[in-house]
């Protein structure tokens, strides 16, 4: 995979804060990338949320994004690049911090409001959907309505047909497990899955899909296995187990003992 990195000018301060003594805003400020999350952004969001949670004068915290989207997810290009030019554990550490942030928003001890305007997906959904309140703006609603339900279903089915077979089966099993798990169990499970995918324990499909969509942009990924019927149950189950690798460490979520048991929404 040939790396083609775009160093276009981006805002210097990609996380902004505003508000007054009782209401604080944490603002994602990376509009050229639809506020996709990088390591620095996640670290700053974590830092600010922790400060506001411990400040007795703060009564409400609001998350929002500048530009046309709330958050388009994690910065996949930087994740793939760090793995290919460095080591597979680099993106695992990135994902670990992202899950710790998701855990904080899900167990936050003050009212936390996510203002969802425009696009939200992937890591952006993980950041917002477990907040106390989620406000979807008229613009975001119109984007759904303008697409039309039938068109959305058609596009979803088309996307599934062209997706990685092993990823589809992993995703289905993960959804089924998540229905009866709390937020911590969901995050531990997601971390194991992501670790196997990033390490390429059984499949290179994450990197192959990134090559086809984000780097070479030929939109012709070569999935292995190439068909759903070639994906065995054991291949799927392997992604839900701890890794047998000395360089891998299990996810350690901070102890928040006085937080309630939160159902998994991921």
Order of alpha helices (4+ residues) and beta strands (2+ residues): beta-beta-alpha-beta-beta-alpha-alpha-beta-beta-alpha-beta-alpha-alpha-alpha-alpha-alpha-alpha
